[in-house]
């Protein structure tokens, strides 16, 4: 079994910063693409950023220049550095990863961490 555990969410004022972390654990052989999604109240879950195992990144337009995704393959961990936060960034943030175990490859999700941007 594989688990993804997020941390680092919280309440921050507009213009502030937060760093989210997501650590994968279990019978992991390797992890392909990892990503962050967010879901605001009453809205669908949306992609924020992805990073391949080799470090190629992609971002949704609304966060380009403000958010940075990175990963530590040795620690099976992905990060999301969020700067210049805006009230519209308020959402539950979920990490996502395609994980290979000794038996099969599959997509896994974390439980989510709340990010609230408010004065």
C-alpha positions as CSV (number, residue, x, y, z in Angstrom):
1,X,0.0,0.0,0.0
2,X,1.2,3.5,-0.8
3,X,0.3,6.7,1.2
4,X,0.8,10.3,0.3
5,X,0.8,12.7,3.2
6,X,0.6,16.5,2.7
7,X,1.7,19.2,5.2
8,X,2.3,22.9,5.3
9,X,-1.1,24.4,4.7
10,X,-2.6,27.2,6.9
11,X,-3.9,30.7,7.1
12,X,-1.8,33.5,5.4
13,X,-2.4,37.1,4.5
14,X,-2.5,38.2,0.9
15,X,1.0,38.6,-0.5
16,X,2.3,36.0,1.9
17,X,4.0,32.6,1.3
18,X,3.5,29.0,2.2
19,X,5.4,25.8,1.4
20,X,3.5,22.6,1.0
21,X,5.1,19.2,1.2
22,X,3.9,15.8,0.2
23,X,5.7,12.6,1.2
24,X,5.0,9.2,-0.3
25,X,5.6,6.1,1.7
26,X,5.0,2.3,1.2
27,X,6.4,-0.3,-1.1
28,X,7.6,2.1,-3.7
29,X,9.9,1.1,-6.6
30,X,9.8,4.5,-8.3
31,X,7.5,7.5,-8.8
32,X,6.8,9.1,-12.2
33,X,5.1,12.4,-12.5
34,X,4.0,14.2,-9.2
35,X,1.6,17.1,-9.0
36,X,-0.5,19.5,-7.0
37,X,-4.2,20.1,-7.5
38,X,-6.5,22.4,-5.7
39,X,-10.3,22.5,-5.1
40,X,-12.1,25.6,-4.0
41,X,-15.6,25.3,-2.3
42,X,-18.2,24.6,-4.9
43,X,-15.7,24.0,-7.7
44,X,-14.0,21.1,-9.4
45,X,-10.5,19.9,-8.5
46,X,-8.0,21.7,-10.8
47,X,-4.4,21.1,-11.8
48,X,-1.9,23.6,-10.3
49,X,1.5,22.2,-11.3
50,X,3.3,19.0,-12.2
51,X,6.9,17.8,-12.2
52,X,8.3,14.7,-14.0
53,X,10.9,12.5,-12.4
54,X,13.6,14.2,-14.4
55,X,12.4,17.7,-13.2
56,X,10.4,19.0,-16.1
57,X,7.7,21.3,-14.7
58,X,4.4,22.7,-15.9
59,X,2.0,25.2,-14.3
60,X,-1.5,26.4,-14.8
61,X,-1.5,30.0,-16.0
62,X,-2.9,31.5,-12.8
63,X,0.1,30.5,-10.7
64,X,3.0,31.0,-13.2
65,X,5.7,33.3,-11.7
66,X,4.3,32.8,-8.2
67,X,4.4,29.1,-7.4
68,X,7.3,26.7,-7.8
69,X,7.0,22.9,-7.8
70,X,10.1,20.8,-6.9
71,X,10.8,17.2,-5.7
72,X,13.4,15.2,-3.9
73,X,13.5,11.7,-5.5
74,X,15.6,10.3,-2.7
75,X,12.9,11.3,-0.2
76,X,9.9,10.5,-2.5
77,X,8.7,14.0,-1.7
78,X,7.2,16.8,-3.8
79,X,7.0,20.5,-2.7
80,X,5.0,23.5,-3.7
81,X,6.5,26.9,-2.8
82,X,3.7,29.5,-3.0
83,X,4.6,33.1,-3.1
84,X,2.5,36.2,-3.7
85,X,-0.6,34.4,-2.4
86,X,-4.0,35.8,-3.4
87,X,-7.5,35.2,-1.9
88,X,-8.4,33.3,-5.0
89,X,-5.7,30.7,-4.1
90,X,-7.8,29.7,-1.1
91,X,-8.6,26.0,-1.6
92,X,-7.8,22.5,-0.4
93,X,-4.5,21.4,-2.0
94,X,-4.0,17.8,-2.9
95,X,-0.8,16.0,-4.1
96,X,-0.9,13.3,-6.7
97,X,1.7,10.9,-7.9
98,X,2.0,7.9,-10.3
99,X,3.7,5.3,-8.2
100,X,5.2,2.0,-9.3
101,X,5.1,-0.8,-6.6
102,X,6.6,-4.3,-7.1
103,X,3.2,-5.3,-8.4
104,X,1.6,-2.5,-10.4
105,X,1.7,1.2,-11.3
106,X,-1.2,3.4,-10.1
107,X,-2.2,7.0,-9.3
108,X,-2.4,7.9,-5.7
109,X,-3.8,11.0,-3.9
110,X,-3.1,12.7,-0.6
111,X,-5.8,13.6,1.9
112,X,-5.5,17.3,1.2
113,X,-4.3,20.4,3.2
114,X,-6.3,23.6,3.5
115,X,-4.8,26.9,2.3
116,X,-6.7,30.0,3.3
117,X,-5.5,33.4,2.1
118,X,-7.3,36.2,3.9
119,X,-6.6,39.4,5.8
